[in-house]
Amino acid sequence: MNRFRFSQQSSEPPEAPLGGRYQLIEKLGSGGFGQTFLAQDLHLPGNPRCVIKRLQPQITDAASLQTAKRLFDTEAEVLYQLGSHDQIPHLLAHFEHQQEFYLAQELIVGQTLIPELMAVQPWTEDQTIAFLRDLLGVLNFVHQQNVIHRDIKPANLVRRERDRKIVLIDFGAVKQVSTSLTHANGVSQTIAIGTQGYMPSEQLAGMPRFSSDIYAVGMVAIQTLTGMSPQSFRPDPQTHEIQWQHLAPQVSPALIAVLDRMIRYDFRARYPSAAVALAAIEQLIDGSAATHALDQTSFPIEKSVPPPSLDASTTLPWKNNLLPPPPNALSQAITQPLLAPDKPIESAPMKLKGWLSMLTTLGQGQTLRRVLVSIAALGVVATVIQVASSLQPIAQLPAQSPSPSASPSPDPVAQASALLAQADQLRSQSQFQQAIERYQQASALNPKLPEAHWGRCYSLNTLEKFTEAITACDAALKIKPTYAEAWWSKGYALDRQQQDPQALESYEQAIALKPDFAEAWSNKGTALLQLDRSTEAIAAFDQATRLKPNFAEAWSNRGAALWSLQRFDEAIVSVDRALQVQPDYKDALSLRQQMRQRLGR
C-alpha cells in the first residue's frame, strides 16, 4: 500500500560533499518543502560559494517519485532558461540523491526587501516608481518565457549589494514539484502556492495568470508606500477592491491609478502582463502620467460610433467581404490633445456576417459557430481628434518647392504629423492604398508614431492583407503596448485568418487596457462563440450591453449564443431587444422570423 510520509531530515548539513562536488557550509533556511544551504563548489578554482536547495517530496511510492523526478527536471529546465537574465539567479546544477532532489544556484550577495520595509518611514513615490520599473523589467522577461512566478513578495526580492538592483528569486520549483504529486490511488496532494496577502483570488482558486504576478507586484509597491503589510488592508465589502489610498495621502493620483489597476479584484481589469504594466510605469517616468490618472471606471476611451444601420442587401458569408467603411475620423497628431467630439459621428452602413442560413441545423442541437461580428469588424473606434486648426483636402495641399532663400530644414516630427493627417483623410475617403503610402512616409520620418502603424493596420485589414496588418499592429504595440485599438485591430486580422484563440487573446488585451470598451467585449463574445464556449460568450455580450445598452449587434449576437445552448425563449427576447434598439435591423428581423418558424410560433 502506497503512503505519504513527512520527511524528518536532520537540520544539520551532511558532512560529505553532495555529488562529490558541493560542500554544505551552513543552513540558511527551511520550510514545508525543503531546506536551503550555503555551500562551496569544490570543482571550481577558489571554491566559490553557491546556494543548495534540497527538495524533499513527501512520498515513498516509486510511481510518485518518478513523477516528481520528471516534474523536477522540467522545472530545472525552466530555471536554466530564466537564469540567462542578469537579475535572476543562475541555475548551476540539479541532481538527485537518496530520493531527494537538489538545486545548485548562484549566490546573490545582498538583502531581501524585508529590512527596507521595516524602516520607520515609508518609501517616497520616486523610490517606489524606480522599484516598479526595475522589478517589472525582470518580470517582463519571465512572462516572455511563459512562466508565472506565483510567489512575488518581499522575501523573494533581493537588493543586490554590488549594484542595488532587484533580483527575483524562488521560482516555485520546489512548490510545483511538491504540489503536483498524485497518490497512486488518485488522491492529489495539493498545497496553495503563494503567500497570503500577495495572492489574488484566482490564484487562491488554483488558476494563476500573468496578471496574478502583477497583483503581487502592486501589493508590494503599496506596502513600500504605506509601511503596512497586505494582511492589514481590508477589501471593500461591495467591490472586494483593496482600500489603501487613505493610508498614503502623499501619493499622486497618477501612481494611485496605476497601482489600483495592478491590484484589481477581477483579473480581467488588471494589466494583463508585465509588459503592459511596465509601459504604464514608463509613461509615469516620462511625464505623461495624465493618460493613466483615471481609474477603471474612467480609463481613457475614445468616443465610438453608435451601432450603424444595416445595409438592406443580402447577407454576406462568414469571413468574406465583411469590410465596413472606415469612420470619418482623424488620428491624434503628436502635438495635439485629444478632444471629444461635440456630437456622434455618423458612419456609413455596415454589413454583418451571414449566418441566418445556419439556423436550419440549430434545432438539431448543433452549436452555432461563426456568428456575426459586432460593429467593430475592423477593430476601429470612430473618434474625432483635432490635428490642426484647419485641414485642407489632399488635393488642395500646396506642393513643396525649393525656397528661394535659405530657411531652416522642416521638422521631421511636424512633417510626420502632417502626413499622418493626410493619411487619415485618405482612409476616411476609402482610398486605402494611398493612405498606406502616407502612413509609411509618416513612419519613415517618425518611427515612434504608433498611430501611423495602426492606421496602416486598419487599411491593410480593409484590403484583406491580414498578415501585413498583424505586422503593422505589432509595430504599433511595440511602441505603445497600451494601445487598445491596436490590440483590437490585431484581433480582427487574426480572426479573419481563423486564428480564434489568438484573436480572443488580443480582444482580452484590449479589454484589459480599456475595461469600458464595449465593442471589444462584443468581439470577445463572438470569438468565444466560435470556440464553442457559448456560456462565456453570453457573459461577454452581457458586459457589452451593460456598457452600451443600445448596442444592437451585441444583443443580436447574444441571441445567437443563447440559441446555441437551446435557450430558445431567451434567444428570441435578446433578438427582440436588438430590434427595439434598431427596428430596421434586417438581419435581426430575418433571424427572429426564422427562430419563430423553427419553434412553430
NORWO-V509386 format. One record per residue. N is the residue number from 1. RES is the residue in one letter. PSI is psi as a letter, one per 20 degrees, with the letter a starting at -180 (999 if undefined). NEAR is the number of other ideal C-beta (glycine too) atoms within 10 Angstrom. D_FIRST is the distance of its C-alpha to the first C-alpha in whole Angstrom. Layout:
n: [N | N]
res: [RES | RES]
psi: [PSI | PSI]
near: [NEAR | NEAR]
d_first: [D_FIRST | D_FIRST]
//
This chain:
n: [1 | 2 | 3 | 4 | 5 | 6 | 7 | 8 | 9 | 10 | 11 | 12 | 13 | 14 | 15 | 16 | 17 | 18 | 19 | 20 | 21 | 22 | 23 | 24 | 25 | 26 | 27 | 28 | 29 | 30 | 31 | 32 | 33 | 34 | 35 | 36 | 37 | 38 | 39 | 40 | 41 | 42 | 43 | 44 | 45 | 46 | 47 | 48 | 49 | 50 | 51 | 52 | 53 | 54 | 55 | 56 | 57 | 58 | 59 | 60 | 61 | 62 | 63 | 64 | 65 | 66 | 67 | 68 | 69 | 70 | 71 | 72 | 73 | 74 | 75 | 76 | 77 | 78 | 79 | 80 | 81 | 82 | 83 | 84 | 85 | 86 | 87 | 88 | 89 | 90 | 91 | 92 | 93 | 94 | 95 | 96 | 97 | 98 | 99 | 100 | 101 | 102 | 103 | 104 | 105 | 106 | 107 | 108 | 109 | 110 | 111 | 112 | 113 | 114 | 115 | 116 | 117 | 118 | 119 | 120 | 121 | 122 | 123 | 124 | 125 | 126 | 127 | 128 | 129 | 130 | 131 | 132 | 133 | 134 | 135 | 136 | 137 | 138 | 139 | 140 | 141 | 142 | 143 | 144 | 145 | 146 | 147 | 148 | 149 | 150 | 151 | 152 | 153 | 154 | 155 | 156 | 157 | 158 | 159 | 160 | 161 | 162 | 163 | 164 | 165 | 166 | 167 | 168 | 169 | 170 | 171 | 172 | 173 | 174 | 175 | 176 | 177 | 178 | 179 | 180 | 181 | 182 | 183 | 184 | 185 | 186 | 187 | 188 | 189 | 190 | 191 | 192 | 193 | 194 | 195 | 196 | 197 | 198 | 199 | 200 | 201 | 202 | 203 | 204 | 205 | 206 | 207 | 208 | 209 | 210 | 211 | 212 | 213 | 214 | 215 | 216 | 217 | 218 | 219 | 220 | 221 | 222 | 223 | 224 | 225 | 226 | 227 | 228 | 229 | 230 | 231 | 232 | 233 | 234 | 235 | 236 | 237 | 238 | 239 | 240 | 241 | 242 | 243 | 244 | 245 | 246 | 247 | 248 | 249 | 250 | 251 | 252 | 253 | 254 | 255 | 256 | 257 | 258 | 259 | 260 | 261 | 262 | 263 | 264 | 265 | 266 | 267 | 268 | 269 | 270 | 271 | 272 | 273 | 274 | 275 | 276 | 277 | 278 | 279 | 280 | 281 | 282 | 283 | 284 | 285 | 286 | 287 | 288 | 289 | 290 | 291 | 292 | 293 | 294 | 295 | 296 | 297 | 298 | 299 | 300 | 301 | 302 | 303 | 304 | 305 | 306 | 307 | 308 | 309 | 310 | 311 | 312 | 313 | 314 | 315 | 316 | 317 | 318 | 319 | 320 | 321 | 322 | 323 | 324 | 325 | 326 | 327 | 328 | 329 | 330 | 331 | 332 | 333 | 334 | 335 | 336 | 337 | 338 | 339 | 340 | 341 | 342 | 343 | 344 | 345 | 346 | 347 | 348 | 349 | 350 | 351 | 352 | 353 | 354 | 355 | 356 | 357 | 358 | 359 | 360 | 361 | 362 | 363 | 364 | 365 | 366 | 367 | 368 | 369 | 370 | 371 | 372 | 373 | 374 | 375 | 376 | 377 | 378 | 379 | 380 | 381 | 382 | 383 | 384 | 385 | 386 | 387 | 388 | 389 | 390 | 391 | 392 | 393 | 394 | 395 | 396 | 397 | 398 | 399 | 400 | 401 | 402 | 403 | 404 | 405 | 406 | 407 | 408 | 409 | 410 | 411 | 412 | 413 | 414 | 415 | 416 | 417 | 418 | 419 | 420 | 421 | 422 | 423 | 424 | 425 | 426 | 427 | 428 | 429 | 430 | 431 | 432 | 433 | 434 | 435 | 436 | 437 | 438 | 439 | 440 | 441 | 442 | 443 | 444 | 445 | 446 | 447 | 448 | 449 | 450 | 451 | 452 | 453 | 454 | 455 | 456 | 457 | 458 | 459 | 460 | 461 | 462 | 463 | 464 | 465 | 466 | 467 | 468 | 469 | 470 | 471 | 472 | 473 | 474 | 475 | 476 | 477 | 478 | 479 | 480 | 481 | 482 | 483 | 484 | 485 | 486 | 487 | 488 | 489 | 490 | 491 | 492 | 493 | 494 | 495 | 496 | 497 | 498 | 499 | 500 | 501 | 502 | 503 | 504 | 505 | 506 | 507 | 508 | 509 | 510 | 511 | 512 | 513 | 514 | 515 | 516 | 517 | 518 | 519 | 520 | 521 | 522 | 523 | 524 | 525 | 526 | 527 | 528 | 529 | 530 | 531 | 532 | 533 | 534 | 535 | 536 | 537 | 538 | 539 | 540 | 541 | 542 | 543 | 544 | 545 | 546 | 547 | 548 | 549 | 550 | 551 | 552 | 553 | 554 | 555 | 556 | 557 | 558 | 559 | 560 | 561 | 562 | 563 | 564 | 565 | 566 | 567 | 568 | 569 | 570 | 571 | 572 | 573 | 574 | 575 | 576 | 577 | 578 | 579 | 580 | 581 | 582 | 583 | 584 | 585 | 586 | 587 | 588 | 589 | 590 | 591 | 592 | 593 | 594 | 595 | 596 | 597 | 598 | 599 | 600 | 601]
res: [M | N | R | F | R | F | S | Q | Q | S | S | E | P | P | E | A | P | L | G | G | R | Y | Q | L | I | E | K | L | G | S | G | G | F | G | Q | T | F | L | A | Q | D | L | H | L | P | G | N | P | R | C | V | I | K | R | L | Q | P | Q | I | T | D | A | A | S | L | Q | T | A | K | R | L | F | D | T | E | A | E | V | L | Y | Q | L | G | S | H | D | Q | I | P | H | L | L | A | H | F | E | H | Q | Q | E | F | Y | L | A | Q | E | L | I | V | G | Q | T | L | I | P | E | L | M | A | V | Q | P | W | T | E | D | Q | T | I | A | F | L | R | D | L | L | G | V | L | N | F | V | H | Q | Q | N | V | I | H | R | D | I | K | P | A | N | L | V | R | R | E | R | D | R | K | I | V | L | I | D | F | G | A | V | K | Q | V | S | T | S | L | T | H | A | N | G | V | S | Q | T | I | A | I | G | T | Q | G | Y | M | P | S | E | Q | L | A | G | M | P | R | F | S | S | D | I | Y | A | V | G | M | V | A | I | Q | T | L | T | G | M | S | P | Q | S | F | R | P | D | P | Q | T | H | E | I | Q | W | Q | H | L | A | P | Q | V | S | P | A | L | I | A | V | L | D | R | M | I | R | Y | D | F | R | A | R | Y | P | S | A | A | V | A | L | A | A | I | E | Q | L | I | D | G | S | A | A | T | H | A | L | D | Q | T | S | F | P | I | E | K | S | V | P | P | P | S | L | D | A | S | T | T | L | P | W | K | N | N | L | L | P | P | P | P | N | A | L | S | Q | A | I | T | Q | P | L | L | A | P | D | K | P | I | E | S | A | P | M | K | L | K | G | W | L | S | M | L | T | T | L | G | Q | G | Q | T | L | R | R | V | L | V | S | I | A | A | L | G | V | V | A | T | V | I | Q | V | A | S | S | L | Q | P | I | A | Q | L | P | A | Q | S | P | S | P | S | A | S | P | S | P | D | P | V | A | Q | A | S | A | L | L | A | Q | A | D | Q | L | R | S | Q | S | Q | F | Q | Q | A | I | E | R | Y | Q | Q | A | S | A | L | N | P | K | L | P | E | A | H | W | G | R | C | Y | S | L | N | T | L | E | K | F | T | E | A | I | T | A | C | D | A | A | L | K | I | K | P | T | Y | A | E | A | W | W | S | K | G | Y | A | L | D | R | Q | Q | Q | D | P | Q | A | L | E | S | Y | E | Q | A | I | A | L | K | P | D | F | A | E | A | W | S | N | K | G | T | A | L | L | Q | L | D | R | S | T | E | A | I | A | A | F | D | Q | A | T | R | L | K | P | N | F | A | E | A | W | S | N | R | G | A | A | L | W | S | L | Q | R | F | D | E | A | I | V | S | V | D | R | A | L | Q | V | Q | P | D | Y | K | D | A | L | S | L | R | Q | Q | M | R | Q | R | L | G | R]
psi: [p | q | q | q | q | p | p | l | q | q | i | p | q | q | h | q | p | p | j | j | g | o | o | p | g | q | p | h | r | r | a | i | i | a | q | p | q | p | r | q | o | i | i | q | p | i | m | q | q | a | p | p | p | o | p | n | p | l | r | i | q | h | g | h | h | g | g | g | g | g | h | g | g | g | h | h | g | g | h | g | g | h | i | i | q | h | k | p | p | p | p | h | q | p | r | q | o | l | k | q | q | q | p | p | q | p | p | o | o | a | q | r | i | g | h | h | i | i | q | g | p | r | q | r | g | h | g | g | g | g | g | g | g | g | g | h | g | g | h | g | g | g | h | h | j | k | p | p | g | i | l | p | r | h | i | j | o | p | o | p | h | h | j | j | q | p | p | p | r | n | j | j | g | g | h | g | g | h | i | j | q | p | q | h | j | j | p | q | o | p | p | p | p | a | p | p | h | i | p | r | h | h | h | h | j | j | m | q | r | h | i | h | h | g | g | g | g | g | h | g | g | h | h | h | h | h | j | q | q | h | i | i | q | p | q | p | h | g | i | j | q | p | o | i | h | i | i | m | i | i | p | q | h | g | h | g | g | g | g | h | h | h | k | q | g | o | h | i | i | r | p | i | r | h | g | g | g | h | h | g | g | h | h | g | h | i | j | l | i | h | i | j | j | q | a | h | i | k | p | o | q | q | p | q | p | q | p | q | q | q | q | j | r | q | q | q | q | p | j | p | j | n | n | q | q | q | q | n | q | p | r | p | q | g | j | q | r | p | p | q | q | h | q | q | p | p | q | q | q | p | q | r | q | p | j | h | h | i | i | h | i | h | i | j | j | q | p | p | r | l | r | q | q | a | h | l | g | j | l | p | p | p | q | o | p | p | i | r | h | q | o | q | q | g | h | i | p | q | q | p | q | p | p | h | q | p | q | q | q | q | p | h | g | g | g | h | g | g | h | g | g | g | g | h | g | g | g | h | j | k | m | h | g | h | g | g | g | g | g | h | g | g | h | h | h | n | i | l | n | h | h | g | h | g | h | h | g | g | h | h | g | h | j | k | m | h | g | h | g | g | g | g | g | h | g | g | h | h | g | n | i | j | n | g | h | g | g | g | h | h | g | g | g | h | g | i | j | k | m | g | g | h | g | g | g | g | h | h | g | g | h | h | h | n | h | j | n | g | h | h | g | g | h | g | g | g | g | h | h | h | j | k | m | h | g | h | g | g | h | g | h | g | g | g | h | g | h | n | h | k | n | g | h | g | g | g | h | g | h | g | g | h | h | h | j | k | m | g | g | h | g | g | g | g | h | h | h | h | h | h | g | n | h | k | n | g | g | h | g | g | g | g | g | h | g | h | g | h | i | k | 999]
near: [5 | 13 | 9 | 14 | 10 | 7 | 14 | 6 | 12 | 8 | 7 | 9 | 17 | 15 | 7 | 8 | 15 | 20 | 15 | 9 | 16 | 23 | 20 | 19 | 13 | 9 | 15 | 14 | 10 | 14 | 9 | 11 | 21 | 22 | 22 | 18 | 22 | 16 | 26 | 18 | 20 | 12 | 12 | 11 | 6 | 7 | 12 | 12 | 14 | 21 | 19 | 26 | 20 | 23 | 21 | 21 | 26 | 16 | 23 | 12 | 16 | 11 | 13 | 19 | 16 | 10 | 18 | 22 | 15 | 12 | 19 | 24 | 13 | 14 | 24 | 18 | 12 | 18 | 20 | 14 | 14 | 20 | 16 | 11 | 18 | 12 | 20 | 21 | 22 | 17 | 22 | 20 | 18 | 20 | 15 | 15 | 11 | 5 | 14 | 17 | 26 | 20 | 24 | 21 | 23 | 16 | 18 | 20 | 10 | 16 | 13 | 17 | 20 | 11 | 10 | 15 | 17 | 9 | 10 | 5 | 6 | 20 | 20 | 13 | 18 | 10 | 13 | 22 | 21 | 16 | 21 | 27 | 15 | 19 | 26 | 28 | 18 | 21 | 28 | 18 | 19 | 23 | 21 | 12 | 11 | 8 | 19 | 19 | 25 | 21 | 21 | 27 | 24 | 19 | 14 | 20 | 25 | 21 | 18 | 15 | 11 | 8 | 10 | 10 | 16 | 22 | 23 | 22 | 19 | 20 | 23 | 22 | 23 | 25 | 22 | 17 | 25 | 25 | 17 | 19 | 20 | 14 | 15 | 14 | 8 | 6 | 10 | 9 | 15 | 12 | 10 | 14 | 20 | 20 | 18 | 10 | 16 | 25 | 23 | 25 | 13 | 17 | 23 | 14 | 10 | 10 | 11 | 22 | 17 | 22 | 27 | 23 | 29 | 27 | 27 | 27 | 25 | 27 | 24 | 24 | 24 | 26 | 24 | 21 | 22 | 19 | 16 | 15 | 15 | 22 | 10 | 12 | 17 | 9 | 11 | 10 | 7 | 6 | 11 | 11 | 16 | 21 | 12 | 23 | 15 | 7 | 15 | 20 | 6 | 8 | 20 | 13 | 14 | 20 | 23 | 19 | 21 | 23 | 23 | 20 | 24 | 25 | 22 | 24 | 16 | 15 | 20 | 15 | 18 | 27 | 28 | 24 | 22 | 24 | 20 | 23 | 29 | 19 | 21 | 24 | 26 | 16 | 18 | 21 | 13 | 8 | 7 | 11 | 19 | 12 | 15 | 22 | 17 | 16 | 15 | 16 | 7 | 10 | 19 | 15 | 18 | 18 | 18 | 21 | 22 | 18 | 25 | 20 | 16 | 20 | 16 | 9 | 9 | 9 | 19 | 18 | 13 | 17 | 14 | 11 | 10 | 21 | 17 | 21 | 16 | 24 | 22 | 17 | 21 | 23 | 23 | 21 | 21 | 15 | 10 | 15 | 9 | 13 | 13 | 9 | 14 | 7 | 7 | 12 | 16 | 12 | 21 | 14 | 12 | 22 | 21 | 25 | 21 | 18 | 20 | 17 | 11 | 16 | 18 | 11 | 11 | 19 | 13 | 6 | 9 | 11 | 15 | 22 | 16 | 17 | 27 | 24 | 27 | 28 | 27 | 29 | 24 | 24 | 29 | 27 | 21 | 21 | 21 | 19 | 20 | 14 | 23 | 13 | 6 | 5 | 16 | 12 | 9 | 15 | 5 | 7 | 13 | 6 | 4 | 8 | 6 | 5 | 8 | 6 | 4 | 5 | 8 | 6 | 6 | 11 | 11 | 12 | 15 | 14 | 17 | 23 | 25 | 20 | 22 | 27 | 24 | 23 | 29 | 28 | 22 | 22 | 28 | 16 | 15 | 14 | 16 | 21 | 11 | 17 | 25 | 24 | 17 | 25 | 30 | 15 | 17 | 29 | 25 | 14 | 19 | 18 | 12 | 13 | 27 | 22 | 28 | 30 | 27 | 27 | 30 | 29 | 33 | 30 | 28 | 25 | 27 | 22 | 14 | 15 | 18 | 19 | 10 | 17 | 27 | 24 | 16 | 29 | 31 | 13 | 19 | 25 | 23 | 14 | 18 | 18 | 23 | 23 | 23 | 23 | 29 | 30 | 28 | 28 | 29 | 31 | 28 | 27 | 28 | 23 | 25 | 20 | 15 | 12 | 17 | 20 | 10 | 17 | 25 | 24 | 18 | 28 | 31 | 19 | 25 | 28 | 24 | 24 | 26 | 23 | 23 | 17 | 29 | 24 | 29 | 32 | 29 | 30 | 31 | 30 | 32 | 30 | 28 | 23 | 27 | 22 | 15 | 13 | 18 | 22 | 11 | 17 | 28 | 24 | 17 | 28 | 30 | 16 | 22 | 28 | 24 | 13 | 18 | 24 | 12 | 14 | 28 | 27 | 30 | 33 | 28 | 29 | 32 | 30 | 28 | 29 | 29 | 24 | 25 | 22 | 16 | 10 | 16 | 18 | 11 | 15 | 25 | 19 | 14 | 26 | 28 | 16 | 20 | 27 | 17 | 12 | 21 | 21 | 10 | 10 | 23 | 17 | 23 | 27 | 16 | 14 | 25 | 20 | 13 | 16 | 23 | 13 | 10 | 14 | 12 | 5 | 9]
d_first: [0 | 4 | 6 | 10 | 13 | 16 | 18 | 21 | 23 | 27 | 29 | 32 | 32 | 31 | 34 | 34 | 34 | 32 | 32 | 35 | 37 | 36 | 37 | 36 | 38 | 37 | 35 | 36 | 33 | 30 | 28 | 24 | 24 | 25 | 28 | 32 | 34 | 38 | 38 | 40 | 40 | 42 | 42 | 45 | 48 | 49 | 45 | 45 | 42 | 40 | 36 | 33 | 30 | 27 | 24 | 21 | 18 | 15 | 12 | 10 | 9 | 11 | 12 | 13 | 15 | 17 | 18 | 19 | 21 | 23 | 23 | 25 | 27 | 28 | 29 | 31 | 33 | 34 | 35 | 37 | 39 | 39 | 40 | 44 | 45 | 47 | 45 | 42 | 40 | 40 | 37 | 37 | 34 | 30 | 28 | 24 | 24 | 21 | 18 | 21 | 24 | 27 | 30 | 34 | 37 | 40 | 41 | 44 | 46 | 47 | 46 | 44 | 46 | 45 | 48 | 50 | 49 | 50 | 53 | 56 | 57 | 55 | 56 | 59 | 59 | 59 | 57 | 54 | 55 | 55 | 52 | 51 | 53 | 51 | 47 | 48 | 49 | 46 | 44 | 46 | 45 | 41 | 41 | 43 | 40 | 38 | 36 | 36 | 36 | 34 | 35 | 38 | 40 | 42 | 39 | 39 | 42 | 44 | 48 | 49 | 51 | 53 | 54 | 53 | 51 | 47 | 44 | 41 | 38 | 34 | 33 | 30 | 28 | 26 | 25 | 25 | 22 | 20 | 21 | 20 | 17 | 14 | 11 | 9 | 9 | 13 | 13 | 16 | 16 | 20 | 23 | 27 | 28 | 32 | 34 | 35 | 39 | 39 | 37 | 38 | 37 | 35 | 33 | 32 | 31 | 29 | 32 | 34 | 37 | 40 | 42 | 39 | 40 | 43 | 43 | 41 | 44 | 47 | 45 | 45 | 49 | 50 | 48 | 51 | 54 | 53 | 51 | 49 | 45 | 44 | 42 | 46 | 47 | 47 | 46 | 49 | 48 | 50 | 49 | 46 | 48 | 48 | 51 | 52 | 55 | 57 | 56 | 57 | 61 | 62 | 60 | 62 | 61 | 60 | 57 | 56 | 56 | 54 | 51 | 51 | 50 | 48 | 46 | 47 | 44 | 44 | 43 | 45 | 48 | 47 | 48 | 46 | 45 | 46 | 49 | 51 | 50 | 52 | 55 | 55 | 55 | 58 | 60 | 60 | 61 | 64 | 65 | 65 | 62 | 64 | 62 | 59 | 61 | 60 | 57 | 55 | 57 | 60 | 59 | 61 | 62 | 65 | 66 | 65 | 68 | 67 | 66 | 69 | 70 | 69 | 71 | 72 | 72 | 69 | 66 | 64 | 61 | 58 | 58 | 62 | 65 | 63 | 66 | 67 | 70 | 69 | 70 | 74 | 72 | 73 | 70 | 70 | 73 | 72 | 74 | 74 | 72 | 71 | 73 | 72 | 74 | 76 | 75 | 73 | 73 | 74 | 72 | 73 | 71 | 68 | 66 | 63 | 60 | 61 | 58 | 60 | 60 | 56 | 56 | 57 | 53 | 52 | 52 | 50 | 47 | 47 | 47 | 50 | 50 | 52 | 54 | 57 | 57 | 59 | 62 | 60 | 60 | 61 | 60 | 63 | 64 | 68 | 69 | 73 | 73 | 76 | 77 | 80 | 83 | 84 | 83 | 85 | 84 | 83 | 87 | 89 | 87 | 89 | 89 | 89 | 92 | 93 | 94 | 98 | 97 | 94 | 92 | 88 | 85 | 83 | 80 | 77 | 75 | 78 | 79 | 75 | 75 | 78 | 77 | 74 | 76 | 78 | 74 | 73 | 77 | 76 | 73 | 74 | 77 | 74 | 76 | 72 | 73 | 76 | 73 | 71 | 73 | 74 | 71 | 71 | 74 | 73 | 69 | 71 | 73 | 71 | 67 | 66 | 67 | 64 | 66 | 68 | 64 | 63 | 66 | 66 | 63 | 64 | 67 | 65 | 63 | 66 | 67 | 63 | 62 | 59 | 58 | 61 | 60 | 57 | 58 | 61 | 58 | 56 | 59 | 60 | 56 | 57 | 60 | 58 | 55 | 56 | 58 | 56 | 59 | 58 | 54 | 56 | 58 | 55 | 53 | 56 | 56 | 52 | 53 | 55 | 53 | 51 | 48 | 47 | 44 | 46 | 49 | 47 | 46 | 50 | 50 | 48 | 49 | 53 | 51 | 50 | 53 | 55 | 53 | 56 | 57 | 57 | 58 | 54 | 52 | 54 | 53 | 50 | 50 | 51 | 49 | 46 | 47 | 47 | 44 | 43 | 42 | 45 | 43 | 43 | 47 | 48 | 47 | 49 | 52 | 52 | 52 | 55 | 57 | 56 | 58 | 60 | 61 | 64 | 62 | 62 | 60 | 57 | 58 | 58 | 55 | 53 | 55 | 53 | 50 | 50 | 51 | 48 | 46 | 48 | 50 | 53 | 55 | 54 | 55 | 58 | 59 | 57 | 60 | 63 | 62 | 63 | 66 | 67 | 67 | 68 | 70 | 71 | 68 | 68 | 65 | 64 | 66 | 65 | 62 | 62 | 65 | 62 | 59 | 62 | 63 | 59 | 58 | 62 | 63]
//
